[in-house]
Amino acid sequence: MSFREWLSNTGNRRRWPRMRPEDLLAYYWTGSVPQPSSVHDIGLYGANIASPPGFHYYAGTLIEIVFEGRKAEGNNGSGKGHICVYGKVLRTWDDGFCVEFVFDDSSERRRFRQFLSGLKHKNADENKTEKAPEDRRAGTD
């Protein structure tokens, strides 16, 4: 990315691109038994998470979130991948909130990056670059 492109991108101040995951759920404490909540988008540094109607966190609240990917590519969709991270609430609205992830060290961030890379993205089939079967050479995989 050139310097001019970076300057023209003033509307999006995110440090890492966000993805729209397929079948990713978030569990967090709301004062009762945690219920699964959908994740609208997620990146290495933050996420946009749905919340129950009428429930709000204050900005600055530190929460523990368990993300569960039901269709992880790393295990061929046969199992459930999950990871626990801490997040600081940045802002809220009627049906959700945004968090910035808080990592203790680089190894924790690395594990989270590996978890994200194993998630399936919505509309991922549209971006496949795999060659059609007739374009492959015989005897190659």
DRENKE-800184 format. One record per residue (C-alpha): residue number from 1; residue in one letter; z, y, x. Coordinates in steps of 0.02 Angstrom, whole numbers, plus 50000, padded with zeros to 5 digits. Layout:
# DRENKE-800184
 pos code     Z     Y     X
 NUM    A     Z     Y     X
...
This chain:
# DRENKE-800184
 pos code     Z     Y     X
   1    M 50000 50000 50000
   2    S 49950 50168 50071
   3    F 50063 50319 50075
   4    R 49960 50405 49939
   5    E 49974 50254 49824
   6    W 50161 50250 49854
   7    L 50177 50435 49809
   8    S 50072 50414 49652
   9    N 50186 50272 49593
  10    T 50332 50388 49553
  11    G 50356 50317 49377
  12    N 50406 50144 49440
  13    R 50550 50157 49564
  14    R 50584 49971 49577
  15    R 50605 49897 49752
  16    W 50530 49729 49703
  17    P 50400 49683 49570
  18    R 50465 49611 49408
  19    M 50399 49454 49324
  20    R 50409 49395 49146
  21    P 50482 49220 49161
  22    E 50446 49078 49043
  23    D 50600 48994 48968
  24    L 50730 49083 49075
  25    L 50900 49104 48994
  26    A 51051 49206 49046
  27    Y 51232 49165 49008
  28    Y 51368 49299 49025
  29    W 51539 49329 48951
  30    T 51547 49436 48794
  31    G 51728 49401 48748
  32    S 51690 49232 48670
  33    V 51596 49075 48717
  34    P 51439 49125 48815
  35    Q 51279 49105 48715
  36    P 51105 49093 48792
  37    S 51013 49259 48800
  38    S 50830 49285 48840
  39    V 50775 49374 48998
  40    H 50636 49500 48967
  41    D 50594 49524 49151
  42    I 50674 49487 49319
  43    G 50649 49527 49502
  44    L 50742 49505 49665
  45    Y 50850 49659 49636
  46    G 50875 49666 49448
  47    A 50839 49604 49272
  48    N 50818 49659 49092
  49    I 50925 49546 48982
  50    A 50944 49534 48793
  51    S 51116 49556 48715
  52    P 51188 49516 48543
  53    P 51172 49653 48410
  54    G 51312 49778 48422
  55    F 51370 49721 48594
  56    H 51362 49844 48739
  57    Y 51425 49851 48917
  58    Y 51474 50015 48998
  59    A 51363 50073 49141
  60    G 51441 50019 49305
  61    T 51519 49860 49235
  62    L 51509 49712 49356
  63    I 51467 49549 49267
  64    E 51438 49370 49320
  65    I 51274 49298 49254
  66    V 51213 49118 49257
  67    F 51023 49104 49248
  68    E 50952 48940 49188
  69    G 50767 48902 49210
  70    R 50717 48765 49090
  71    K 50543 48742 49163
  72    A 50563 48757 49350
  73    E 50408 48715 49453
  74    G 50512 48647 49596
  75    N 50570 48496 49496
  76    N 50412 48474 49392
  77    G 50500 48533 49234
  78    S 50604 48375 49226
  79    G 50771 48456 49261
  80    K 50857 48623 49241
  81    G 50877 48743 49384
  82    H 51019 48868 49377
  83    I 51100 48999 49486
  84    C 51250 49113 49469
  85    V 51240 49296 49525
  86    Y 51336 49457 49499
  87    G 51254 49608 49422
  88    K 51302 49789 49398
  89    V 51251 49860 49229
  90    L 51138 50011 49253
  91    R 51092 50055 49074
  92    T 51101 49984 48898
  93    W 51004 50003 48736
  94    D 51015 49928 48561
  95    D 50963 49750 48604
  96    G 50992 49730 48790
  97    F 51040 49798 48959
  98    C 50976 49813 49138
  99    V 51072 49751 49288
 100    E 51055 49774 49474
 101    F 51103 49616 49569
 102    V 51246 49623 49694
 103    F 51234 49497 49837
 104    D 51371 49461 49963
 105    D 51251 49421 50104
 106    S 51070 49383 50148
 107    S 51090 49195 50120
 108    E 51140 49225 49939
 109    R 50987 49336 49915
 110    R 50878 49202 49997
 111    R 50942 49068 49876
 112    F 50905 49185 49730
 113    R 50729 49218 49797
 114    Q 50700 49029 49806
 115    F 50762 49011 49627
 116    L 50640 49148 49570
 117    S 50495 49068 49660
 118    G 50525 48906 49565
 119    L 50513 48989 49394
 120    K 50358 48982 49287
 121    H 50286 49149 49237
 122    K 50220 49189 49064
 123    N 50030 49185 49064
 124    A 50030 49100 49235
 125    D 49879 48994 49188
 126    E 49771 49150 49178
 127    N 49801 49185 49363
 128    K 49765 49010 49430
 129    T 49649 49009 49578
 130    E 49631 48820 49591
 131    K 49452 48760 49605
 132    A 49372 48666 49462
 133    P 49360 48475 49487
 134    E 49172 48483 49519
 135    D 49199 48608 49661
 136    R 49317 48493 49758
 137    R 49254 48378 49895
 138    A 49277 48192 49871
 139    G 49432 48120 49951
 140    T 49531 48284 49955
 141    D 49681 48333 49852
